[in-house]
Amino acid sequence: MLNENAGAINAYAQIGAIAQRRDLIEKQKLQTLAIQSQTRELENQTRELQKSNRIEKDRANIENQRLSIESQRAQAEASERKHRRLQADQLKQVRVLMADCMESIERLKKLKPI
């Protein structure tokens, strides 16, 4: 009888151990699902950050291009102003030369009338 009781106790202990193992496996499955869910959420957040970073990078590139265009425009305007000054100086020199020529012609006319 004692041997039968010991066998029954052993069987109940094994059933209890199996139930505990099943509970442990179930908890591990739930933890795995929770970790997978968190992993998916982190992956989604990572994709969003990468997308946001690409957008910011594109904005920075556009801003750099805009600044480059403004710089080129400022250089072109400065070059145009310099060109106009040179033209004005050349025009002034031509007028001075023309005035000198006219004066020389007037002197020649006085010296040697036609």
Secondary structure, DSSP 8 states (H G I E B T S, - for coil): -HHHHHHHHHHHHHHHHHHHHHHHHHHHHHHHHHHHHHHHHHHHHHHHHHHHHHHHHHHHHHHHHHHHHHHHHHHHHHHHHHHHHHHHHHHHHHHHHHHHHHHHHHHHHHHS--
